[in-house]
């Protein structure tokens, strides 16, 4: 099992770590952006201003309706609707949706406008504000970090993400309360597997995770091939 990495500390307690990722980073197909996104930070603040940050360790790509064949598991496969419109807009925006009548899942739009590609955030490694993230999940402050944000709904609870407050936010904007940032995490080894927890196109190899990472959801099912993430300009 890979060791959990330590974040480079920000200069001040309330400063955001790393550098903001540019929109250009997300203007590519979901299956290409997904492995590059691993190791980046999803960053927000708690109600009292504390920085909450998690390292992205697992994602899934969902292809736009222009793909041949269309991705039947994607929210966009039937075209634009009021619910999924964010995914058809500019790249680098948050798309939040409600599941099971009580939980949220967070996604990021990618590709050019109107193409409808997206990436589901499946798991984070808490790296800043870990105690608050644990409390948000109803856990003890010293709970194992692998329990805090290892799953799509868990990570939304840990960071306090909801559709009402976060859907449509520009994750590439310095003024946004939710951002994706790069703190110089070393290029990781990426494991590629079929997506999980879905019924349609479940065999498509579009799940990407940091190989051997303790915070990946469902680690016992991490069977697949590995690759090395290609480098890509990520910051302005």
Number of C-alpha atoms within 10 A of each C-alpha: 8 10 8 15 13 12 18 12 14 13 9 8 11 12 11 22 22 19 17 20 25 20 20 18 20 28 19 16 22 24 19 17 21 27 29 22 27 25 25 23 29 22 22 23 17 15 8 6 9 16 21 26 29 26 28 25 28 31 26 25 28 30 28 28 21 15 13 8 9 16 21 17 15 19 22 25 18 12 15 18 12 6 12 16 17 26 31 23 20 20 29 29 28 25 25 25 17 13 10 6 6 7 16 20 22 22 24 27 32 34 27 18 15 18 23 31 33 33 28 22 26 26 27 32 29 30 22 23 18 24 20 19 29 24 16 20 20 13 16 14 16 10 14 12 20 18 19 29 29 25 22 21 20 24 29 25 22 27 28 19 20 18 17 9 12 19 18 20 20 23 26 23 17 13 10 14 15 24 24 29 25 19 19 12 16 9 13 18 16 23 21 22 20 16 21 16 6 9 10 12 16 15 12 14 17 23 26 29 30 23 23 16 18 19 27 26 22 11 15 7 9 19 12 14 11 15 13 12 18 11 9 11 10 19 15 11
